[in-house]
Amino acid sequence: MFLLGACGSGAHTATGSPPSAPTRTSTAARGTATTTRRQSGANTQGTITKPSTTTTKSAEYSFDDSVPPPRLVNTGNDYAAILKSLGEYGSWLGAHRPDPALASAIIARGTTLHDLYVQDITRLRDNHKRGIETLGRPSEYTILSTRPDAFSAKVVEDILVQKTVVASGKVTSEVHFAGPTTYLRLAVLVGGHWYLAASDLQRPVNVHL
């Protein structure tokens, strides 16, 4: 899920990168990896989901509202599928429809995460930009704990680059990541639907004896 405020964590920034060649339309296409999980039933505590991949063609970003939102999976107890869906919807907001009003579709109101994401989406909208995140491989989800109204998980994302672009295709900022990034994420059940409530970068701990 594209978050401008999180770009500086665990990443190497590249400033002054040369812009990409401008395009004549407001939509750019790319090949993206879609996932098919190899499991049956719901995820349980300690389950690690390593999806297989197929490649499809989709628009990398757009400015004309031509790309519909991905199907939102936010009910039930297939926790890995829920986290994957919430993340994909968040990425769609950044790349295609930076509408702050839609942040509450995936992030619980009243949380710090919601406030930060609204700030990011508002900045993209007001500056007529889009945020794009490129992954090297599908994310992995390990469910850590569950209860009827909440669950937590470790999510490993192989983010290659995050960048912002304008309608011409010019890249205005670019952040390259050195390797996979691990997040601890919390989801809460509100009104029968799951929402993200927190997403914290997991940093390595050095123990000196």
ChimeraX attribute file (.defattr): number of C-alpha atoms within 10 A of each C-alpha:
attribute: neighborCount
match mode: 1-to-1
recipient: residues
	/A:1	20
	/A:2	24
	/A:3	20
	/A:4	20
	/A:5	11
	/A:6	15
	/A:7	18
	/A:8	12
	/A:9	13
	/A:10	17
	/A:11	19
	/A:12	14
	/A:13	18
	/A:14	11
	/A:15	10
	/A:16	10
	/A:17	12
	/A:18	11
	/A:19	13
	/A:20	12
	/A:21	10
	/A:22	13
	/A:23	12
	/A:24	10
	/A:25	12
	/A:26	17
	/A:27	20
	/A:28	16
	/A:29	11
	/A:30	12
	/A:31	12
	/A:32	19
	/A:33	18
	/A:34	14
	/A:35	17
	/A:36	13
	/A:37	12
	/A:38	9
	/A:39	10
	/A:40	7
	/A:41	7
	/A:42	13
	/A:43	19
	/A:44	16
	/A:45	15
	/A:46	13
	/A:47	15
	/A:48	17
	/A:49	18
	/A:50	16
	/A:51	17
	/A:52	13
	/A:53	14
	/A:54	11
	/A:55	11
	/A:56	10
	/A:57	11
	/A:58	14
	/A:59	16
	/A:60	20
	/A:61	30
	/A:62	23
	/A:63	19
	/A:64	12
	/A:65	12
	/A:66	13
	/A:67	17
	/A:68	9
	/A:69	15
	/A:70	14
	/A:71	10
	/A:72	16
	/A:73	18
	/A:74	22
	/A:75	14
	/A:76	12
	/A:77	16
	/A:78	15
	/A:79	26
	/A:80	22
	/A:81	22
	/A:82	21
	/A:83	24
	/A:84	21
	/A:85	19
	/A:86	24
	/A:87	17
	/A:88	18
	/A:89	23
	/A:90	26
	/A:91	22
	/A:92	25
	/A:93	25
	/A:94	28
	/A:95	26
	/A:96	25
	/A:97	25
	/A:98	26
	/A:99	15
	/A:100	19
	/A:101	10
	/A:102	15
	/A:103	19
	/A:104	16
	/A:105	17
	/A:106	24
	/A:107	24
	/A:108	21
	/A:109	15
	/A:110	10
	/A:111	12
	/A:112	14
	/A:113	18
	/A:114	20
	/A:115	16
	/A:116	15
	/A:117	23
	/A:118	21
	/A:119	16
	/A:120	20
	/A:121	27
	/A:122	17
	/A:123	16
	/A:124	24
	/A:125	16
	/A:126	10
	/A:127	9
	/A:128	13
	/A:129	25
	/A:130	28
	/A:131	29
	/A:132	22
	/A:133	20
	/A:134	16
	/A:135	15
	/A:136	14
	/A:137	18
	/A:138	20
	/A:139	20
	/A:140	18
	/A:141	27
	/A:142	21
	/A:143	21
	/A:144	17
	/A:145	14
	/A:146	17
	/A:147	9
	/A:148	8
	/A:149	13
	/A:150	16
	/A:151	20
	/A:152	23
	/A:153	25
	/A:154	22
	/A:155	25
	/A:156	17
	/A:157	19
	/A:158	19
	/A:159	22
	/A:160	18
	/A:161	19
	/A:162	21
	/A:163	19
	/A:164	21
	/A:165	21
	/A:166	19
	/A:167	20
	/A:168	15
	/A:169	22
	/A:170	16
	/A:171	21
	/A:172	17
	/A:173	17
	/A:174	22
	/A:175	21
	/A:176	18
	/A:177	19
	/A:178	14
	/A:179	13
	/A:180	17
	/A:181	19
	/A:182	21
	/A:183	17
	/A:184	18
	/A:185	21
	/A:186	20
	/A:187	25
	/A:188	20
	/A:189	18
	/A:190	11
	/A:191	7
	/A:192	11
	/A:193	16
	/A:194	26
	/A:195	23
	/A:196	27
	/A:197	21
	/A:198	18
	/A:199	19
	/A:200	13
	/A:201	15
	/A:202	16
	/A:203	11
	/A:204	7
	/A:205	6
	/A:206	6
	/A:207	5
	/A:208	4
	/A:209	3
